[in-house]
Amino acid sequence: MSGGAHQADEARRRRLRWRARRGLLENDLVMARFFDRFGADLGDDDVAGLDQLLDLGDGELLDLILGRCELDDRTASPRAQRVLAMLRSV
């Protein structure tokens, strides 16, 4: 289920997982499940989409994950939409 080329750089994946640590416990729990389920199979496109989502504030990210709102024009790339769907599935 990877988007784009497989992200084979283990160091980059570790940095991404570290960056995904959030200030809200709810976000941390979702991110932990996300990486447990998809971490080994993330592609370059998935990493780029996750990077876009991680640029958001904790509250905004949680609202997106819970479906309280949708991506806006600045974050509505297909990559970010794909990763948001993955986050919502965990």
N, C-alpha and C positions, 0 to 999 in steps of 0.2 A: 504494500500500500504506500509506496514512496512516490513523492512528487519530484520529478527531475532525477538527475544523477544521484546515486547514493552518497550520503555525507560520510565518507570513510575516515575522515580526520577525527580520531578519537579525542584529541585535545580540544578541538573545536566543539565537539559534542559535550564534553565536560564543562567547558566555559558556558555554553548555552544553558546547560542544566543549572549551573550556579547562578546565571543571570535570571533564570526563571523563578528563583526564590523570591517570594513576595512578602509584603507586610501584612497581608490578610491570611489568616489560617485557611480560610475556604479556598483561596487561590492556590496556596501551597499544596493542599490536598489534591486539587484537580491536576495541578502540574505534576505532582508525584505519580499519579495514576497515568497521566498522559505519557510521561517518559517510561514508565514501566511497560506500557502497552506498545508504544510506537518508537521509543528512543533508538533502538537498534536499526530501525528501518527508515529513519528520516532521510529524505533526499535534500538536495541543495535548495530546491523550491520551497520545501517545507520549512527549512531553517530560515529562509528569507521571510516567509510568511509569519513565522513565530517571532522573529525579530521585530516585525512591524507591530504585532500585538503587544509585545513586551515594552514597546515605547509608550504605551498607554498607562494611565494611572491605575492603581489597584482597584478602586471602586468602579471605574469605567470598564476595566477588564472583567471584573466579576459580573457586572450587569450584562455584558456581551455573552459570557459563558452561560449565564442563567436564562438568556433569551429575553431579558427585560428591555433590550434595545438591540439595534442592528448596527453594522459597520457604517460609518459615514464616508463621504467622498475621499477623505485623506487616507483612510485605512481599508478601503473596499477593494483592494487588489484581489485577483483570483487566488493568489497564494495565501493571503491572510484569510480569505473566506474558507478555503480548504482546511487550513489549520484550525480555524474556529469550529468548523464542523467536527473535526477530530476531537477537540477539547470538549465539545458538548456531548460527544458519544461516550466519554469515560465517566 
